[in-house]
Amino acid sequence: MVLADELAKKQRSISVAEFFEKNKHMLGFDSPTRGIITTIKEAIDNSLDACEEAEVLPDILVSVRKLGGDVFRVVVEDNGPGIIPEKMPAVFAKLLYGSRFHQVRQTRGQQGIGISAAVLYAQLTTGKPTLVISRTGAKTKAHRMTLVIKTETNEPEVLSHEEIDWVLPHGTRIELEFKSTMQAKKKLLEYLKYTSVVNPHARFRVEIDDESFTFDRVSNDVPPCPVAIKPHPYGIELGVLKRMTAASDLPLKEFLIETFSKVGEKTAQEICSVAKLDAKVRVNTIQLEQLNPLLDAMQTVKIPAPTASQCLSPITEDLIVKGMEKEFQLDFIKARTRPGNVFGGNSFIVEAAIGYGGKLPSEGNALILRFANRVPLLYQQGACAITSAIANVNWKNYGVSQQGLPMGPILILVHVAATNVPFTSESKDAVASVPEVEREITLALQELGRDLKLFLNRRDKNKLQDDRARAICAVIPLIAQKVGEIVELPPPDTSLIEGRIMRRVVLKKGSADGRIRIRIDNYTTKDQQVSLYDISGDSAADATVPPDFVTEMEGEYTKVWKRTLPAGESFEVSYTGTGGGIVDMQGIAENLKVVVDLDV
């Protein structure tokens, strides 16, 4: 009895904050490097969800600055609808507090853990409070708070609160300080790049110490915000059904119609008949032994799947292609959005895309991009059902070499949009193996594989034709030169003849006095949509024709000119530069790309 008494004195309840304080790895904070990625990810997820609910095009600032030693300050600022001051402490400093957990619809965040877990991680590693600024409208003041989490009770503690003037008319800003390493820089830029691909309506401005990056939007349309729907009978378990019936005094038939989606008068009556229950009985009087046959009837009666168009927001094929074109240079891109489906009463849609060639590495495994509800999954690739589904496709049937995963210059993107994504853990790094989801991924990839095979076959055929044309074009200048010598006249310009034989736009480059000159002559008989890429250390700031798009990363500039080049006409641009990069031209001749070394 003495020992039992001593053990009893040591027993006490554990708050959820205390639990995750000791098990932060479960939420994705298992290392300093990953901690900074997870923090930014959770803040951006909240910002994107809030902006889309307010039908605002997201404009998000991400700032990471080293304060000294191994301490960093992370700032994420958005232009969303803001948060009222009464809710700010609980939203940011209380785990398992949120507005989306009980809603059956697609959202990035759902459990109310992510951003508050980042606050907990910050105060755990540095002891510093988190600063939050939020404003709900131009006519109101912004509220500035410093917050910490009381881990013993999982309650927020407000250390300071004041009203301030703020430059943004509405939005939210969060600042956290924690220990990390800048080894995360490459992974952070990778995460933001991939996030930009599947959120083409968002703009991200990134500041890492003294470097700045921008991931711009390619769409000015805010995606429709998913509408919450009622739970589907196929996704209900006995304990949940017991709780729902206990809280209602409706007649059984009316309860089924009003509580669940896709249950009408006829379906509700059929469920009552199969369960052998009176349709007029009050559901709060139904005993446990009667709930079992009711649940069985709900699972066996044929009920249509939930309407995916209401509760889900797929990216769409067109925007996936635009997002990929913005961040990757590829010879071939195709996307597929599968019809809506259901698993366990949860609606889901699978989207997939394939890119080939361009700047992708020609050796090694394919680049796999995994997404769930528009969020990149950067870790635990081997444990993910998406990876498993990709490996199970026979890529050799589509002209792609394979050793487990497909190999070569290929990019595979898979996005799972669902009302409840089946993650393998709370860190939301990998999709669990669900047969219905894996089947939809496989079908989408097989469709894309057939498209890729057609492209590869057409490319090989065109290459053979081009090789023959090049052989002829290699002889034509020699013939022209010899004819010129015979008739004692300068050799004629054979570019027109070569262009017609090659059926291509001809790209010429040259330099004089430190200037780069690029000229395109359209010798075809049709107008051509041309995208001209110049990748080098030259900024083209004084270009005679300003580029449509310029981006800089680590001292390398990517300049893009997009033109409609009429038949028989030319386009020329020149600018000061040292060269040494490459010029790409695409968009013509069935998406074939011409690559020219630019050596000055």
C-alpha positions in Angstrom: 0.0 0.0 0.0 2.9 2.4 0.8 4.4 1.8 -2.8 0.9 2.3 -4.4 0.4 5.5 -2.5 3.8 6.8 -3.6 3.1 5.9 -7.3 -0.4 7.6 -7.0 1.2 10.8 -5.9 3.4 10.9 -9.0 0.5 10.5 -11.4 -1.0 13.6 -13.1 -2.6 14.7 -16.3 -0.3 15.8 -19.2 -1.2 18.9 -21.3 -0.9 18.6 -25.1 1.7 21.3 -25.0 3.8 19.3 -22.5 3.5 16.2 -24.7 4.7 17.9 -27.9 7.4 19.8 -26.0 9.0 16.4 -25.3 7.9 14.9 -28.7 8.6 17.8 -31.1 9.9 15.4 -33.7 6.4 14.2 -34.3 5.5 17.7 -35.6 8.5 18.0 -37.9 10.9 19.8 -35.5 13.4 16.9 -35.2 16.5 19.0 -36.1 17.5 22.7 -36.3 17.7 22.5 -40.1 14.3 21.0 -40.5 12.8 23.3 -37.7 13.2 26.4 -39.8 11.6 24.8 -42.8 8.6 23.5 -40.7 8.1 26.9 -39.1 8.0 28.8 -42.4 5.8 26.0 -43.9 3.2 26.2 -41.1 3.1 30.1 -41.3 2.7 30.1 -45.1 0.0 27.4 -44.9 -2.0 29.6 -42.6 -1.4 32.7 -44.7 -2.5 31.0 -48.0 -5.7 29.5 -46.4 -6.6 32.9 -44.9 -6.0 34.8 -48.2 -8.1 32.3 -50.2 -11.0 32.4 -47.7 -11.0 36.3 -48.0 -10.7 36.0 -51.8 -7.4 38.0 -51.8 -4.4 37.3 -54.0 -1.7 36.2 -51.6 1.3 38.5 -51.3 3.6 36.9 -48.7 6.9 38.1 -47.3 9.4 35.5 -45.8 12.4 36.9 -44.0 15.2 34.9 -42.4 18.0 36.7 -40.6 20.9 35.5 -38.5 21.0 37.4 -35.2 24.3 35.9 -33.9 25.6 32.5 -33.1 23.0 30.0 -34.1 20.0 32.1 -33.4 17.8 33.2 -36.3 14.8 35.5 -36.7 12.0 34.2 -39.0 9.3 36.6 -40.2 6.3 35.7 -42.3 3.9 38.5 -43.3 0.7 38.2 -45.4 -2.0 40.5 -46.8 -4.9 38.3 -45.5 -8.0 39.3 -43.6 -6.2 39.5 -40.3 -7.3 38.1 -36.9 -9.4 39.9 -34.3 -7.3 40.7 -31.1 -9.5 38.5 -28.9 -8.5 35.4 -30.9 -4.8 36.2 -31.5 -3.5 34.5 -28.3 -5.3 31.2 -28.8 -4.6 31.0 -32.5 -0.9 31.4 -32.1 -0.2 30.1 -28.5 -2.6 27.2 -27.9 -2.2 23.8 -29.5 -5.3 22.1 -31.0 -7.1 25.4 -31.4 -8.5 26.2 -34.9 -11.5 26.8 -37.1 -11.1 24.0 -39.6 -10.9 20.8 -37.7 -14.7 20.1 -37.8 -15.2 21.3 -41.4 -15.4 18.7 -44.1 -13.5 20.5 -46.9 -10.0 20.9 -48.3 -7.6 23.0 -46.2 -3.9 23.2 -45.7 -4.1 23.4 -42.0 -6.7 21.5 -40.0 -5.7 20.3 -36.6 -4.7 23.7 -35.1 -1.2 22.5 -34.2 1.1 23.9 -36.9 1.8 27.5 -36.1 1.4 27.1 -32.3 3.9 24.2 -32.5 6.3 26.6 -34.1 5.8 29.1 -31.3 6.4 26.3 -28.8 9.6 25.3 -30.6 10.9 28.9 -30.6 10.4 29.4 -26.9 11.9 26.0 -26.2 15.1 26.7 -28.1 15.7 30.4 -27.2 13.2 31.2 -24.5 12.0 34.2 -26.5 8.3 35.1 -26.9 6.7 35.3 -30.3 5.7 38.7 -31.7 2.4 38.9 -33.7 0.9 41.9 -35.5 -2.5 41.7 -37.1 -4.9 44.2 -38.6 -8.4 43.4 -39.9 -9.1 46.6 -41.9 -7.8 50.0 -42.9 -10.2 51.8 -40.5 -8.9 50.0 -37.5 -5.5 50.0 -35.6 -3.2 47.1 -35.8 -2.7 45.0 -32.6 0.8 44.0 -31.6 1.3 41.2 -29.1 4.1 39.1 -27.6 3.0 35.6 -26.7 4.2 32.5 -25.0 2.6 29.1 -24.3 2.1 27.9 -20.7 3.1 24.3 -21.3 1.6 23.0 -18.1 -1.9 24.1 -19.1 -1.6 24.6 -22.9 -2.9 28.1 -22.5 -1.6 31.3 -24.1 0.1 34.0 -22.0 0.1 37.6 -23.3 3.2 39.4 -22.2 2.4 42.7 -24.0 -0.4 44.1 -26.1 -0.6 47.5 -27.8 -2.4 49.2 -30.7 -0.1 50.5 -33.4 -0.1 52.1 -36.8 0.9 49.6 -39.5 1.7 50.0 -43.2 -0.6 47.2 -44.3 -4.3 47.9 -44.4 -5.0 44.3 -43.4 -2.9 41.2 -42.8 -0.9 39.3 -40.2 2.8 39.2 -39.3 4.6 36.7 -37.1 8.2 36.9 -35.8 9.9 34.0 -34.1 13.5 33.5 -32.9 15.0 30.1 -32.5 18.2 28.2 -33.0 18.9 26.7 -36.4 21.5 26.5 -39.1 21.7 28.1 -42.6 22.2 24.6 -44.0 18.4 25.0 -44.5 18.8 27.7 -47.2 18.8 25.4 -50.2 15.9 23.4 -48.8 14.0 26.5 -47.9 14.3 27.9 -51.5 13.3 24.5 -52.8 10.2 24.5 -50.6 9.2 28.0 -51.7 9.8 27.1 -55.4 7.6 24.1 -55.2 4.9 25.9 -53.2 4.9 28.6 -56.0 4.4 25.8 -58.6 1.1 24.6 -57.0 -0.1 28.0 -55.8 0.3 29.9 -59.1 -1.9 32.7 -57.8 0.5 33.6 -54.9 3.5 35.9 -54.9 6.4 35.2 -52.5 9.1 37.7 -51.6 12.0 36.1 -49.8 14.8 37.8 -47.9 17.6 35.6 -46.5 20.2 37.9 -44.8 21.3 40.2 -47.6 19.9 38.2 -50.5 16.5 38.7 -52.1 14.4 36.3 -54.2 10.9 36.5 -55.8 8.6 33.8 -56.8 6.0 35.6 -58.8 2.4 34.7 -59.6 1.3 33.5 -63.0 -2.4 33.7 -62.4 -4.5 36.7 -61.1 -7.5 34.5 -60.3 -8.0 33.5 -56.7 -9.0 29.8 -56.6 -12.5 29.2 -55.4 -12.6 28.6 -51.7 -13.8 25.0 -50.9 -17.3 24.9 -49.2 -17.7 22.8 -46.1 -20.1 19.8 -46.6 -21.8 17.4 -44.3 -20.0 14.2 -43.3 -20.6 11.2 -45.6 -22.2 8.1 -44.0 -19.3 5.9 -45.3 -16.8 7.7 -43.2 -18.6 7.4 -39.8 -17.5 5.1 -37.0 -19.6 3.7 -34.2 -18.3 6.0 -31.5 -18.8 9.1 -33.6 -22.4 8.0 -34.5 -23.1 7.4 -30.8 -22.0 11.0 -30.0 -24.0 12.5 -32.9 -27.2 10.7 -32.0 -26.9 11.5 -28.3 -26.8 15.3 -29.2 -29.9 15.2 -31.3 -33.6 14.7 -30.7 -34.6 14.5 -34.3 -36.6 11.5 -35.7 -34.2 9.0 -37.3 -35.2 9.6 -40.9 -34.9 13.4 -40.5 -31.6 13.0 -38.6 -30.1 11.0 -41.5 -31.2 13.6 -44.1 -30.1 16.7 -42.2 -26.8 15.3 -40.8 -25.2 13.5 -43.7 -24.4 14.4 -47.3 -26.0 12.7 -50.2 -28.8 11.2 -48.1 -32.2 12.0 -49.4 -35.8 10.8 -48.5 -35.4 7.5 -50.4 -31.9 6.7 -49.1 -32.9 7.5 -45.5 -35.9 5.3 -45.7 -33.8 2.4 -47.1 -31.3 2.8 -44.3 -34.1 2.6 -41.7 -35.5 -0.5 -43.4 -32.2 -2.3 -43.6 -31.4 -1.5 -39.9 -35.0 -2.5 -39.0 -35.6 0.7 -37.1 -38.6 2.9 -37.0 -38.0 6.0 -39.1 -39.8 8.2 -36.6 -37.9 7.1 -33.5 -36.0 9.8 -31.7 -32.3 9.2 -32.3 -31.3 10.1 -28.7 -33.4 7.2 -27.5 -31.6 4.6 -29.7 -29.6 2.2 -27.6 -26.0 1.1 -28.3 -27.1 -2.4 -29.5 -29.4 -0.7 -32.1 -26.6 1.6 -33.3 -24.6 -1.3 -34.7 -27.2 -2.4 -37.2 -27.8 1.3 -38.1 -24.1 1.8 -38.8 -24.0 -1.4 -40.9 -27.0 -0.2 -42.9 -25.3 3.2 -43.5 -22.2 1.4 -44.8 -24.1 -1.1 -47.0 -26.8 1.0 -48.6 -25.5 2.4 -51.9 -25.0 6.2 -51.4 -23.5 8.5 -54.0 -20.0 9.9 -53.3 -19.7 13.4 -51.9 -19.7 16.2 -54.5 -15.9 16.9 -54.9 -16.5 20.2 -56.8 -17.9 21.8 -53.7 -15.4 20.7 -51.0 -12.2 20.5 -53.0 -10.1 23.1 -54.9 -7.9 21.3 -57.5 -5.1 23.3 -59.1 -6.4 22.5 -62.7 -4.3 21.2 -65.6 -3.7 24.7 -67.1 -2.3 26.3 -64.0 -0.1 23.3 -63.1 1.5 23.7 -66.6 1.9 27.4 -66.1 3.4 26.9 -62.6 5.9 24.3 -63.9 6.8 26.5 -66.9 7.6 29.4 -64.5 10.1 27.4 -62.4 11.4 24.8 -64.8 12.7 24.8 -68.3 11.3 21.7 -70.0 10.9 20.4 -73.5 7.6 18.7 -72.7 4.9 19.3 -70.1 1.6 17.6 -69.7 -0.9 17.6 -66.7 -3.9 15.6 -65.8 -6.7 16.2 -63.3 -8.6 13.0 -62.5 -12.4 13.0 -61.7 -13.3 13.2 -58.0 -13.4 10.0 -56.0 -13.9 8.9 -52.4 -12.2 6.8 -49.7 -13.8 6.1 -46.3 -16.3 8.9 -46.9 -13.6 11.4 -47.8 -13.7 13.2 -51.1 -10.4 13.4 -53.0 -8.9 14.4 -56.4 -5.6 13.3 -57.8 -3.7 15.6 -60.1 -0.4 14.7 -61.9 2.0 16.2 -64.4 5.1 15.1 -66.3 8.0 17.2 -67.5 10.8 15.9 -69.7 14.1 17.2 -71.0 15.2 20.8 -70.8 17.5 21.5 -67.8 16.7 18.3 -66.0 19.7 16.1 -65.2 20.1 13.4 -67.8 21.3 10.9 -65.3 19.9 9.5 -62.0 16.3 9.1 -60.7 13.4 11.2 -61.8 12.7 14.4 -59.9 9.6 13.6 -57.9 7.4 16.5 -56.5 4.8 15.4 -54.0 2.0 17.6 -52.8 -1.1 17.3 -50.5 -3.7 20.1 -50.5 -1.3 22.4 -52.3 1.5 21.9 -49.8 4.9 20.3 -50.8 5.9 17.1 -49.0 9.7 17.4 -48.7 10.6 14.6 -46.3 10.0 10.8 -46.0 9.7 10.3 -49.7 10.4 6.6 -49.4 7.5 6.1 -46.9 4.9 7.9 -49.2 2.2 6.2 -51.2 2.9 8.6 -54.0 6.4 7.3 -54.4 5.2 3.7 -54.2 2.6 4.4 -56.9 5.2 6.0 -59.2 7.6 3.0 -58.7 4.8 0.5 -59.5 4.1 2.0 -62.9 6.0 0.2 -65.7 7.8 3.2 -67.2 9.6 1.1 -69.8 6.3 0.8 -71.6 6.5 4.5 -72.2 10.1 4.7 -73.4 11.6 5.6 -70.0 14.4 3.6 -68.3 13.5 2.4 -64.8 15.3 0.9 -61.8 12.6 1.0 -59.2 11.8 4.7 -59.9 12.0 6.0 -63.5 15.3 7.4 -64.5 16.6 10.2 -66.8 15.6 13.8 -67.5 12.0 13.4 -66.2 10.0 15.3 -63.6 6.9 13.8 -62.0 4.4 15.9 -60.0 1.6 14.4 -58.0 -1.0 16.4 -56.0 -3.6 14.8 -53.7 -6.4 17.2 -52.8 -8.7 15.8 -50.1 -11.1 16.7 -47.3 -8.9 14.6 -45.0 -5.5 13.7 -46.4 -4.4 10.3 -45.0 -1.0 11.3 -43.7 1.3 8.8 -42.0 2.0 11.1 -39.0 1.3 14.4 -37.4 4.3 16.0 -39.3 2.4 15.6 -42.6 5.4 14.4 -44.6 4.0 11.4 -46.4 0.6 10.1 -47.7 -0.5 6.8 -46.2 -1.2 3.8 -48.4 -4.9 4.0 -49.3 -5.9 1.7 -52.2 -8.3 4.2 -53.7 -5.8 7.0 -53.7 -3.0 4.8 -55.1 -5.2 3.6 -57.9 -6.1 7.2 -59.0 -2.4 8.1 -58.9 -1.5 5.1 -61.1 -4.3 5.9 -63.6 -3.2 9.5 -63.9 0.5 8.6 -64.4 -0.4 6.0 -67.0 -2.3 8.6 -69.0 0.6 10.9 -68.8 3.0 8.1 -69.7 1.1 7.6 -73.0 1.4 11.3 -73.8 5.1 11.2 -73.0 5.6 8.1 -75.3 4.0 10.0 -78.2 6.3 13.0 -77.6 9.4 10.8 -77.5 8.4 8.9 -80.7 7.7 12.2 -82.5 11.0 13.7 -81.2 13.0 10.7 -82.5 11.2 11.0 -85.9 11.9 14.7 -86.1 15.5 14.1 -85.1 16.0 11.7 -88.0 14.5 14.2 -90.4 16.6 17.0 -88.9 19.8 15.0 -89.2 19.0 14.4 -92.9 18.2 18.1 -93.4 21.4 19.2 -91.6 23.4 16.9 -93.9 22.0 18.7 -96.9 22.4 22.1 -95.3 26.0 21.4 -94.6 26.7 20.9 -98.3 24.7 23.9 -99.6 27.1 26.6 -98.4 30.0 24.7 -100.0 28.1 24.5 -103.3 27.4 28.2 -103.1 31.0 29.0 -102.4 32.2 26.9 -105.4 29.6 28.4 -107.7 30.7 31.9 -106.6 34.3 31.0 -107.4 33.3 29.7 -110.9 31.2 32.8 -111.8 33.7 35.1 -109.9 30.9 36.6 -107.7 30.5 36.7 -103.9 28.8 33.5 -102.6 25.0 34.1 -102.1 23.4 34.0 -98.7 21.9 30.5 -98.3 20.1 31.2 -95.0 16.7 31.3 -96.7 17.2 28.0 -98.4 18.5 26.4 -95.2 15.6 27.7 -93.2 13.1 26.3 -95.6 14.8 22.9 -95.7 15.1 22.8 -91.9 11.6 24.1 -91.4 12.9 26.0 -88.4 13.3 29.6 -87.2 17.1 30.4 -87.4 18.8 31.8 -84.4 21.9 33.9 -84.8 24.2 35.4 -82.2 27.2 37.7 -82.3 29.2 40.2 -80.4 31.1 43.4 -81.0 32.6 45.9 -78.5 31.3 43.8 -75.6 27.7 43.7 -76.7 25.6 40.5 -77.1 23.4 40.4 -80.2 20.7 37.8 -80.6 18.6 37.6 -83.8 15.8 35.3 -84.9 14.8 35.0 -88.5 11.5 33.2 -89.3 12.1 31.5 -92.6 8.9 29.3 -92.2 5.6 30.0 -93.9 3.7 30.4 -90.6 3.6 32.8 -87.6 5.6 31.4 -84.7 5.2 31.8 -81.0 8.7 32.1 -79.7 10.1 32.1 -76.1 13.7 33.1 -76.0 15.7 32.3 -72.8 19.1 33.7 -72.1 20.8 32.3 -69.0 24.1 34.0 -68.1 25.7 36.5 -65.7 24.5 39.4 -67.8 21.5 41.3 -66.5 20.5 42.8 -69.9 19.6 46.1 -68.1 20.3 48.1 -71.2 18.7 45.7 -73.7 17.3 47.4 -76.8 14.2 45.3 -76.3 13.5 44.9 -72.5 12.9 41.3 -71.6 9.4 40.3 -70.5 10.7 38.5 -67.4 14.0 38.7 -65.5 15.0 36.8 -62.4 18.3 36.5 -60.6 19.6 33.7 -58.3 23.2 33.5 -57.1 24.6 35.9 -59.7 22.9 34.2 -62.6 20.2 36.0 -64.6 17.4 34.4 -66.5 16.0 36.7 -69.2 12.9 35.8 -71.2 11.6 37.4 -74.4 8.2 36.2 -75.7 7.2 37.1 -79.2 4.9 36.2 -82.0 7.2 36.2 -85.0 5.3 36.6 -88.3 6.4 34.5 -91.3 9.5 36.0 -93.0 10.2 38.5 -90.3 13.0 39.0 -87.7 13.5 39.8 -84.1 16.7 41.2 -82.8 17.9 42.3 -79.3 21.3 43.5 -78.1 22.8 44.4 -74.7 26.1 44.8 -72.9 27.5 41.6 -71.6 30.3 39.1 -71.3 28.4 36.1 -72.5 29.5 32.6 -71.4 25.9 31.4 -70.8 23.4 29.7 -73.0 20.5 30.8 -75.2 17.4 28.6 -75.4 14.5 29.1 -77.9 11.3 27.1 -77.5 7.7 27.2 -78.5 8.2 26.3 -82.2 8.3 23.2 -84.3 6.3 21.0 -82.0 8.0 22.2 -78.9 11.5 21.3 -80.0 14.1 23.4 -78.3 17.3 24.9 -80.0 20.2 25.4 -77.6 23.1 27.7 -78.6 26.3 28.3 -76.6 26.8 32.0 -76.1 30.6 32.5 -76.0 31.8 36.0 -76.5 
